[in-house]
């Protein structure tokens, strides 16, 4: 499993990338939090960001999304923002990532 650790100093959250499982994960207080995607033709459909209720409000979803989008930029991957959090909150806060979004795998 390829690991891509991103540990922003402001949060202390470590994000790992599992390309085989098509997900990014962050373990926080023993809880696994996940950003899940499906990959087709160098395009990811990010369809879910799931943060455990007990650790919400700590920026975990944002850190998962930042790791995924940064990876996508580095590897010329397009993103379909199917997940409501990505579409309605994350991309509004980080409009610089809109240029890598698309509506289709093709």
Secondary structure as GFF3:
##gff-version 3
##sequence-region A 1 106
A	DSSP	beta_strand	6	7	.	.	.	ID=ss1
A	DSSP	beta_strand	14	18	.	.	.	ID=ss2
A	DSSP	beta_strand	23	28	.	.	.	ID=ss3
A	DSSP	beta_strand	31	40	.	.	.	ID=ss4
A	DSSP	beta_strand	43	50	.	.	.	ID=ss5
A	DSSP	three_ten_helix	53	55	.	.	.	ID=ss6
A	DSSP	alpha_helix	60	74	.	.	.	ID=ss7
A	DSSP	beta_strand	78	81	.	.	.	ID=ss8
A	DSSP	alpha_helix	84	85	.	.	.	ID=ss9
A	DSSP	pi_helix	86	90	.	.	.	ID=ss10
A	DSSP	alpha_helix	91	93	.	.	.	ID=ss11
A	DSSP	three_ten_helix	95	100	.	.	.	ID=ss12
###
